[in-house]
């Protein structure tokens, strides 16, 4: 027996939907489905035997079967909500989820299970009040004791000392404002750029633009400048000992500073461990301010655990950065960072420092066109590089060529790139210094051609929008 659909039972909304496919519905132009066990008539009256024949497309039939069911739009379908470690207040001192010194006794503010997504809401690395109206005078007033405001720590359930955690960067949502500053006394060329300066950037998920750098658009390649885990007492004692020895020798070291330190009851002026809370400026074996520009969305960071729960923290997010961050800042911003962590039992034994891995992210970071300059360890006779003064100058000063000095080679590559940008792109020296900090990568060319090891500075020409490259 032939079984036909009864068209009189089709709901009006369904008829309207089918008309979008077939026009007006009628016995003469609507295809006739035949269910199993029947036969379908041809237009000339003959019949076709078929066990299971459909002459009507599947989609309209699906619509017919769904008319009686009210379905939500797919945008309303949600997965498990991530845990959010929110920020509050104007500054880190106003925020119970924020701290700016490293110590094993900093208490966790949240707990997550392995594999659970969580969001860290972060502040700009200076914990500043900078905005679109800020001036160089505002930069000079920035309080560096507040660096870096960090969100966390987060306790990773199941992680023990001796384990490692693999932290995958799922997403980074940028704020609308970012800044690049030259802070007096800070930066790779601090002796040559002593005055404050600021570039104020408008940010979106595509690029950064600024009225302070007309004609330039820096693509978004965001990453956490600072991300790491808490040490335990043995690690902290080792760091304090070696950094004090370096400071005593005249090296550039920022020792414990209780002024504006957080958490204040532990690290502040009246804190119980104020002499042990180390600054966040230098990276260490626990990660921290590594500033690895390659750790973008999709990469996975591997960190050793020194305490139970590991004590994961992050902050100082950069919208984009040149390899070297030579001005001392990148495009600094607040952000919402989505992460996912898993525990690697016993994994700390394979990690002397932070490691990271990924897939095609390095290809994405590569510019489509570039210009490069080189640098060698050369200097004027009688000059002692600022980074070598603590070693004394009686041997270095008379020399015009230093042996196997990558830092001097990198300095010269940076200066050569600044000169190129000033001469060919019409930038001021301050603008050029900033651009090198956010869009030029310092790469080691070789470390074997003694005495002249080499560094290249590679400029991403894609940042020049609408200009001849």
Secondary structure, 3 states (H helix, E strand, C coil): CCCCCCHHHCCHHHHHHHHHHHCCCCCCCCCCCECCCCEEECCCCCEEECCCECCCCHHHHHHHHHCCCCCCCHHHCCCCCCEEECCCCCCHHHCCCEECCECCCCCCCEEECCCCEEEEEECCCCCCCCCCCCCHHHHHCCCHHHCCCEEEEEEECCCCCCCEEEEEEEEEEECCEEEEEECCCCCCCCCCCCCCEEEEEEECCCEEECHHHCCEEEECCCEEEEEEECCCHHHHHHHHHHHHHHHHCCCCCCCCCCCCCCCHHHHCCCCCCCCCCECCCCCECCEECCCCCCCCCCCEEEEECCCCCCCEEEEEEECCCCCCCCCCCCCECCEEEEEEEEEECCHHHHCCCCEEECCCHHHHHCCCCEEEEEEECECCCCCCCHHHHHHCCCCCCCCCECCCCHHHHHHHHHHHHHHHHHHHHCCCHHHHHHHHHHHEEEEEEECCCCCCCEEEEEEEHHHECCCCC
